[in-house]
Amino acid sequence: MNTADSQAAKLSENDSPPHNEGARSDAARAALEGALSATAAQVEAALDALLPRPAGLHGRAQEAMRYAIFAGGKRLRPFLVLQSAGLFGVAPGHAMRVAAAIEALHTYSLVHDDLPAMDDDDLRRGKPTAHKQFDEATAILAGDGLLTLAFELLADPATHPSGDIRAELVASLARAAGSDGMIGGQMIDIEAPNHQLGAAQIIELQQKKTGALFEFSCAAGAILGGAGASDRAALHAYARDFGLAFQICDDLIDVLGSAETAGKQVGKDAAQGKATLVSIWGVEHARSEAERLAEQASSALAPYGQAAHLLRALPFFLLDRRS
């Protein structure tokens, strides 16, 4: 049984995972909201320092890079990097460079995803997409610039003194973003209207397109901290369930939300004839499965106790999001 089939089978089981009352409390939510806001500010300050400033005849591409990356967003992937790194005592400066790298790569994927040849979106985070603000050619180059910047940051000795650790970070992100990861998921997504996808295939799509970068973000802390196999397995389990819960919630927003609250076009999947777990299971069942996945993700980090309290609260925060 492959990973997606196994995940689909687990979702059909009737047994419930342990409850995580502490992670779901109002106090946990308030602490998480504060931490997310503070982290976003810190990450944006780091990105401002690390991104090139527009200069010379090529400055338009650099301007578009900065426009795209500072268009908003929760900075969830950097948050996962910084929180997972904190479990293993990683130097904050090292973790922040990896956080900046994953946000640069994630933003490249959004810039390219929005292009007319892909999803043809006019809005991203409530603002004109890069190809609307600039033009298609500049948006393509800006995405390319952000992608290559991510690997430049990881390969720099400032990210970690160990060349082996830097090489593992580079290889891990390349796998997550490559043809068996994010790009592979995007290819399945493009082909989806031409096929009758079942739940297992949709889960595979989402694990590649969205989940792979979440998995890297959690694994990065373990890599930076030189953590062992059991720690890596726990973070992988957390990221896998968190990523799928995130995507189900995103699909619910596409069905139930508005462009004003979501900050992007909604109703696209139905208009394009794409099946989602929401369209297969229905809204209520999809919400129930997102709840189960949030419980499972939070439980995976129970052994870390208070050190992982923000990570454990994060999946439940997703359940109520509107954008």
TARALIN-V116389 format. One line per field, one symbol per residue. ss: DSSP state (H for helix, E for strand, C for the rest). phi: phi as a letter, one per 30 degrees, with the letter a starting at -180 (. if undefined). burial: b if it has 16 or more other ideal C-beta (glycine too) atoms within 10 Angstrom, else e. Layout:
ss = ???
phi = ???
burial = ???
//
This chain:
ss = CCHHHHHHHHHCCCCCCCCCHHHHCHHHHHHHHHHHHHHHHHHHHHHHHHCCCCCCCCHHHHHHHHHHHCCCCCCHHHHHHHHHHHCCCCCHHHHHHHHHHHHHHHHHHHHHHCCCCCCCCCEECCEECHHHHCCHHHHHHHHHHHHHHHHHHHHCCCCCCCHHHHHHHHHHHHHHHCCCCHHHHHHHHHHHHHCCCCHHHHHHHHHHHHHHHHHHHHHHHHHHCCCCHHHHHHHHHHHHHHHHHHHHHHHHHHHHCCHHHHCCCCCHHHHCCCCCHHHHHCHHHHHHHHHHHHHHHHHHCHHHHHHHHHHHHHHHHHCCCCC
phi = .ddddddddddcdcdcdddbeddcdddddddddddddddedddddddddcddceaidcddddddededdcdjjdhddeededdddddbideeddddddeddddddddeddeddddedcchccbbhibededddcaddddddddedddddeddddddeddaddddddddddddddddcddcbedddddddddedcbcdcedddddeddddcddddddeddedddddidddddddddddedddedddedddddddddcdbddddiadbiddddcicdbddddcjddddddddddddddddddceddhddcdddddeeddddcdba
burial = eeebeebbeebeeeeebeebeebbeeebbeebeebbeebbebbbebbeebbeeeeeeeebbbbbbbbbbebebebbbbbbbbbbbbbbebeeebbbbbbbbbbbbbbbbbbbbbbeeebebebbeebebbbbbbeeebbbbbbebbbebbbebbeeeebbeeeebbebbbebbeebbeeebbbbbbebbeebeeeebebbbbbbbbbbbbbbbbbbbbbbbbbbbebeeebeebbebbbbbbbbbbbbbbbbbbeebeeeebbbbbeebeeeebbbbbbebeeeebbebbbbbbbbbbbbbeebeeebbbbbbbbbbbbeeeb
//
